[in-house]
Amino acid sequence: MAKAAWNLKGGVAAITGAGSGIGAALALELGRRGMHLALADRHTSALETTAEQARRTGIKVSTHAFDVTDRAMSAAWAQAVVAEHGRVTLLVNNAGIALGGTFEQVDAADFDLLMDINFGAPVRLTRAFLPLLAREPAAQIVNVSSVLGIVATPGQTAYCASKFALRGFSESLRHELEAAGSPVQVTVVHPGGVRTAIASSAKIPRNATPAQLAEAEERWKKVLVMPPAEAARIIADGIARREPRVLVGEDAKQAVFLQRLMPVGYWKVMAQGIARRTGLKAA
C-alpha cells in the first residue's frame, strides 16, 4: 500500500547518473518541483551541464563527480550531501550501464563490473544514506530497475540479473522498513523503452560480429522511444505519491501483464510483438 503523498518542495534529492538520460531529466523535473539537488556522475562536463540548467529554477544544486564503483567516494558522498545541504530526503539510485550479448559471449570481468555498477552501488549507497534519511519525518529511496527487472530476454543475462537483483533487494528492504515503522519508503522504478544513451554506450562483447551489432543498434532505435523528460514526469509523480512501484511506459505495463498471464512463456509473445514493431527478429 502506498504511503500518504508528501510535498517535494524544500527537500533534498541525491541522484546518481545525473549527467544524462533519465537521471538528468529527473533532476530537472524535481528541481522544477522545488527540490534542492545533490547530483553525482562520473562525467564532469555532463554533470555541470545538468546542474547549470537546474540552478535556473532558483534551487540549490551541488555537484559530486565520482564513479559509483569507488567505494570510498560513495561512502563519503552521503556525508558530503548533508554537509552541503544540511539534510537529505530522497536518494535516487539511477546510475547504470548496459551489456549486450549472450552469457557465453560476455566475459566474467564485464559481467562482474555491470553487477557492481547496477546492483552493488545502489546497495552501498543505500547503506550510506539510510541512517540520514531515517532522521526525516518522511523520506524515500528510489531504485531505478528496468522492465528487464520484471521480464528476462535473451542476450541480456548480465543486465537482467542486475535489475532483478535490484528489484528483489528493494522489495525486501521495503518490507523491513515498513515492519519497523521507518519513515523511509522504498520505490522501484521499471522504465520501458526510454530514449537514452544506455544502449549506444553499452559495453560490447568482444566476439560480437559487425552484423550483430548493427542489428542490435537498429532494434534499440525502434524500441527506445519515450523522451526522458516524459519518463521523469512519471517517476516524479510516483515519488510524490510514495508509490512502491512505478512502471514507465505502456511497454512496461504490457510486459508486467504478460508476465503475470504467462509466467514462463511470456517471451514468445513479446518476441513476436517486438518483431512486428521493429521489422527485425527479436534477440
N, C-alpha and C positions, 0 to 999 in steps of 0.2 A: 504494500500500500504506500502511495506517495505521501510524503510529509507535507505540511502546510506550506504554501508558497512564501517565499521570502524576497525582500527588496534587495536587489543587487546594488543599488546606488550607495556609494560610500564604502563598499567592500574593497578588498584587495585580492586580485586574482594572480596567481603564479602559473605561467603557461610555458611548457616546453615546446620546441619545434615552432616557435612563433615567427620565424623568418619568412615563411611562405605557406601556401596552401591553406588547409583548414585552420592551422594554428594562427597564422596572420589574420585571416578573416575573422576568427573568433575573438582575437584580441581587439580588433577594431569594433566589432559588434558589442562586446562587453564594455569597451570604453565609451561608446555612444550611450550605453545604459547607465553610465556614471560610475563604473568600477575603475579603481586605480590598478595599475598593471605592473607586474614584475615579469619581464619577458626574457626567455632563455632560448638560445640557439647556438650552434657551433659556427654558423656563418655570420660573421660580424657585420658585414655590409648589409645583408638582407635584414638582419635583426634591427639595425639602426633605421632602415627604411620604414619598417613597421612601426617602430617607436615614434619616429617623426610624424607619421600620419596620425597615430593615436593621440599624440600631445595636442593636436589641433582642436580636440574636443574639450580641452581645459583640465584634463585629469593629470595625475602624477604618474609618470612612467619611468621605471628603472630598467636597465638592460644588463644582462649577465651572459657573457659569451663563454660557453664551455661545452664539452662533449658529455652527453649523459652516461657514457661508459667510464668516465673519470669518477671513480668512487669518492675520492676525497673532495672534489669540487661539488659533486652532487650533494654530499652530506653538509657541506658548508653553505650551500645555496639557501637552505631554509632559514638559517640564522641571518644571512645577508638580507633576505627579503624583510624579515622583521626589523632588522637594524635600519633599513631604508624607509620602510613604510609604517612601522610601529605595530603591525598585525598582519595576519593573512587569513582570509575567509574561504578561499577557493583554490584548489590545486587541480590543474588540468594536465594530465599526462598524455600529451599528444605526439611527441617526437617518435618517429618510427621510420623504418626502411622496408623495402620490398626485395624479394629474392626469388626470381622465377627459376623454373627447372624442376625436373622430377627428382625424387630422393636420390636416385643413382647418379644424376648429373651434378648435384650440389655437394661440394666437399665439406668435410666436418668443420673446418675453420670458419667458413662462411655461415654455415648453419648456426654454429655457436655464437657468432657475432650478432646475427639477427636476433637470436633469442635474448641476448644480453641487452640489446637496444630496445626491442619491442616489449619484453616482459621483465627482464631483470631490473632495468632502470625505473619503471613505474613502481616496482616493489620497493626498491631502495629509497625512492623519493617519498613514497607513502610512509615509510618508517621514519624518515626525517621530519616530515611535515605534520604527521598525525598529532603529536603532542601539542603543537602550536595551534592547529585547527580546533582541537578539543577545548581550548580556552574560550572559544567564542560561544555565544548563545545559539548560533546556527552556523554551520559551515559545511563544506562539500568537497568531496574528491570526485573528479570526473576522469575516468579512464577511457581513452578512445581506442576501442577494439575495431571491429570491421564486420561487414556482413559475412566475411570469411572466418569470423569467430562464432558463427551460428551454423553455417554450411561449409563443407570442405570440397574443394575442387581439385582435379588432377593438376599437377605441375606447380602446386603451391604448398608442398608439405611443410616447409620451414615456416612460411608466413602463417598458414592455418594453425600450426602448432603454437606459435607465439600468441595469436589472437584468441584462440580457445583458452589458453592458459591465463591470459589477462582477464577474460570473462569469468573463468572459474574462481580466480583469486578475488576478483571484485565482488562477486555474489556471496562468497563465503565471508569476506570481510564485512559486507553489509549486514549479514545476519548476526555476526558477532557484535557489531556496534549497536544494532537495534536492541539486541538482548541485554546489552549493558546500559541502555538508556543514554547512549552518547548523542551529543548534538550534531555529530558529523554524519551526513548522508553520503552514500556511495552511488554514483551514477555510471552506468556503462553505455557508451555510445557506439552504435553499429552503423557507420556510413556505408551506403551502397556505392554507386559509381559517381564519385565526385571528381571534377576535373582539376586534379593537382598534378604535380610533377613526380609523384611517387613511383609511377610505372616507368617513366622515361629515365629516372635516376636510379632505378633498381639495379642491384648487383646482378651480373650476368654469369651464368655457368660457363666455365672455361671451355667446355667442349660443345657449346651450342653452335649450330650452323647458322650462317647468314640468313638462310631461308626461314629458319625457325624464329629468329629474332625479328625479321621483317613482318612475319605473320602475327607475332605477338604484339608488336607495336601497332599494327593496323587494327587488331582486335580491341586493344585498350582505348584507342582513339574513339571507337564507336560505342564503347561501354561506359567510359568515364565522361559523363556529360553534364552533371549538375554543377553550376557555378559554386565555388567555395563560399561566397557571400550568402547564398541561399542556404547552404548547409549550416553555416554559422548561426543564422537566424533560428533555424530549427533547434540547434543544440542549445543556444542561449535561452530559448523559450522553455526547453526541458529542464535546464538548470534552475530557472526561476520557479518552475513548478515542483522542483525537487523530485523529478521522476527517477525511478530506479533504472529504467531502460529507455534509451532514445534511439528510435530507428530513423535513419536519414535517407529518404527517397522511397519511391514506390517499389523499386527493385529490391530494396532491403525488406520491405513489408511482404512482398511476394515470396521472397526466399524463406522467411520465417513461416509463412503459411504452408509452403510446400514441405518444409522440414517437419512440421507438425503432422501434416497429412501423410507423408511418406518418409518416415524417419530413416529408412535405409535406401530407398530407390529414388530420392529426390533429384539426384544428379542427372539421371537420364532425361527427365523432363526439363530441367534447367538448361542442359546442353542443347536441346532442341530449340528452346527459346532464344538462346544466345546466337545460335546459327541463323535463325530467322531474322534477328535484328541486325546482325553484322554481315551476313552473307558469307561468313567464314565458319569453318568447322571449329567447334569448341575444343579447348585443350584436352 
